[in-house]
């Protein structure tokens, strides 16, 4: 087992009504992105790794163009933990925009990354 980093990233969004008085409407995670060395990503995620955006990447090269075929973060975390990886960092950013000019509904979007490492 080789040492290395794998970064998991995803975009999320939800709509929140005026003054947070209505329930938030969450959208599902559309795609979980995988960044890291190709050989590590293939080892951890196997057949659940979608390589269609970077199909001929050599094993020792890095990529940020892979994504997972499933949309559950916990499933990705389980696979990483089973392979001996531990989370070492995470970060998130968020922005807000009005959904429509006629309403006070706001759409919040975020991008979150989790960095995992194995010795």
Steps between C-alpha positions, in 0.01 A plus 500: 500500500641832393480823697318794349217751500152479350268800496122458481296801388135576434265788426180536693210742488177577678224759487399687813190718526462846647660541844551125523130457586444221249667166479816482298472305176819299457619361171686174494874489441526476122860381475784412736833598346826316570843662479829322553739247354327277248634175651373590849157605374461174306616295799250659739195543278543223240200464270313785670753750360383669180806564286317620188633858526866386520508142367866457406667653805822306593493343852771725645343824377255718690151593386212715618258379234368174650168468675308226676205305360309537827382814682534412869794667675487243778560224247813678377617551860445131577707394199781736600496380863501135389811576291678654802449870423428761767351845453767765560322818383176636363370832376184650361391816325152638448318762298146632497283635220132589471298227326255733326449874490137460614582300817732525794612140456874459499709227342809404698775308326809352656810312399655268757825304493627228729869407493597143596849360558647153539853438632 
